[in-house]
Structures are given as C-alpha cells and as structure tokens.
Amino acid sequence: MSTITRRQALGVAAVAAAGIAAAAPAAARAVRTPDAAPAAAAAGPAAFDEVFEGRRIKGGPSHGGAHHGGHHGGGYAVHIDGEELHVMRNADGTWISVINHYEPLATPRAVARAAVRELKGAPLVPLTLV
Amino acid sequence: MTVRKNQALLTAAEKKRFVDAVLELKRNGQYDTFVTTHNAFIMGDTDTGDRVGHRSPSFLPWHRRFLIQFEQALQAVDPAVALPYWDWTADRTARSSLWAPDFLGGTGRTRDGQVMDGPFARSANRWAVTVRVDGRDFLRRDLGAGGRQLPTRAEVDTVLAMSTYDTAPWNSSSEGFRNHLEGWRGVNLHNRVHVWVGGQMATGVSPNDPVFWLHHAFIDKLWADWQARHPDSTYLPAAGTPNVVDLNDTMRPWNDVTPADMLDHTKHYTFDTAA
C-alpha cells in the first residue's frame, strides 16, 4: 500500500481533471464521428461521486486488489450503490458497461447514469467472471 | 443436412419445434451455460489485451462456432430443428411476426420492460433469467426505444462492399469489413441491433433473449454473403499477431478450432437462399 501526500493527491486530481476537460469533447465527438482523434484514450477520466435518480454512483481510479480480477476499465472502477459495475474503455476513448454493452458513451459517468436508467431501481448483481 | 431459414418463412410447426427445443435446453440447464460463456468473453475481450469473441477479427468465426454448438444442442433435443435467421433489414418493426406470441413474444411493458406474452414471458414459468447482471429475473425488451431504427439494406450493402476483412490494430478502432459489420465503426450493424432490441439484449448476458441466436445467424449469413462477393479476400491477420487470433490459431474456449476451420459454413449447414 503506497502512501501519498496531500500535495501528490491534489496533483493527481488536477492532472485527471485537466485530462477529462481536454478529453471529454473529443470523446463526445468520437461517439458520433468514428474518425475523431484517438488521443482521447490517453487521458484518464476524473473521479466522480453523485446521487443520480436516487442511486449513489461513484467512479475513479482503482488500485489492484480492491476489485475482482479481470475487469478492464483500464484501472478505473465504477460503483452503483456500492456494487461494482463492469466497465470497459474502447480504443477511441469511449466507454461501455456490462449493462449497456453495445452503445459507447463518452465518459464513465455517462455509462453509470445510463446503467441507473436501465436498472429502474433494480440492484446490480455482484461482478463475477467465470 | 441443416438448412438455416429466414425466420419469416418458418411454418407454425417449425416455430413450435424451435421454441420447444430452446425451452428444453433451458429446463435441463444447458441454455444458461451459453449465456455464462458469452458474458465471460464480453467482459474479458479488450481492445488492448487478449480478444477472441468480440472487437477482434475472430468475432465472426468465434460466433460461428458458438452458434454451431448451440444448434447441435438444439438438435440433440429435436434433430429437425435448425437455427433460423432474422433479416432485420426486412423485418424491421415490432409488428413483425418474429415478435408474435407464437414465436418470441413482443416488446416489454412500459413500467419495467417485462415481456408479457409468448413462450419466454416470465409468467409462462419456463424462462427465468438466472445468469444476470441485475436483480431482475424476467426477460426484458424495449423494441425500437426512442425511435431507434434498425439498419437498412442499403447500409448493409455499403459494409458488404468492403473488400478487406479486417485491419490493424484488429480491434474496435479498425477499418474493414469485420469492424463495420460488428458496429464499432461506421453505419453500425450488429451492435445497433442489440441496442434496438434493448433489455438483456443490450447487455453482456444478451443470449438470455432467444433472439440473440437469430440475430447472430443473420450476421453469420452476412459473412457468407461477403465471402461470395469477395472470393479473393480472406480472413486476416495471417500470423504472428499479439493478443489476436490469427488464421491458424486455436480459439478459446474450445481450443481445438481455428478461424481457418470456420471459413466454410457449408460443412455444417446451408442457407435457404444462395449465399
């Protein structure tokens, strides 16, 4: 377990925030325009934590061991009411989840919100890989 | 010999035998193993890592092998059954006979998306969704939600015209026939149909909806149609590609079948129209 200083943490957050600010427009374009710059994939999206339609959705960098093996959010995890939502980043920087697997969205937050709308109040089943 | 027919041309007796065989696989537990396998690959296949079932060149031969295995399981129940295919460019509304109560049943109700008619409705008590990503155990659909449209024949033809099977980097950002058919780029064919159906079909556990097999049987037929149009084109990549199944590499989970083994569908089945 690494210990990081507040300064380092703030630095990471600032870089992440700058990254998402730069990446979000490109990623949003990428949903509709396949030729949009793949550079969006290089930046990490910012963490988020909010209540959306009555559900607590959180997203942020994940560190090995805190989650089940085998998910491929590129070191980024999303939770809905504490249960992990399997998410995946596409090569063009867009995101999908196991709930909306065939429709890329611009950010992990958009993926989490789409999952909440789709769930209509139902609980997520804990992530399993066979 | 197995002949895969357009679902719109099935007789009432053929529909009933297909449905009954699917229900028997559900009852004896085999059906859910297919759902589990599919979801494991959906979650495991990534653009930057190992990828076999999806977002990669082997999307087409992997699903061809997967469908053959499912069809063989159906035929172990009833040897007369073959997988039908759904040409969603022709039968493109929720009013299609595909969605009638004597076949797959219709769209879900507004409140919770629950399919309320047909043999796969929860109330018929023969189709509980057990391999699932949320707490609901009933089949859900939202056909054409939000005014979404299925792909047109013209859109399919633009993809069939692409002469290169697949291109580096062999993933969801590739040019070429495979990725445009899969739908991560361009007009979006296969992915869009999953989204149009909605419910479990939009998730990693999409085989929970029996329409999964009819959708993929048509995607598989489009691969055969593409081969007929481009006899000088073949599967790519040929060899030596990290994380990707080359022509003569074996595919998980079977480990005894290669894309090369899957190129000629006529060893396993034919279609009701010339490919």
Interface residues (C-beta under 8 A of the other chain):
Chain A: P34 P38 G70 H71 H72 G74 H86 M88 R89 N90 A91 D92 V98 I99 N100 H101 Y102 E103 P104 E118 L119 K120 A122 P123 L124 V125 L129 V130
Chain B: T36 T37 N39 A40 I42 M43 G44 T46 D47 T48 G49 D112 G113 R132 V133 D134 G135 R136 P169 N171 S172 S173 G183 W184 R185 G186 H190 N191 R192 H194 V195 A202 T203 G204 V205 S206
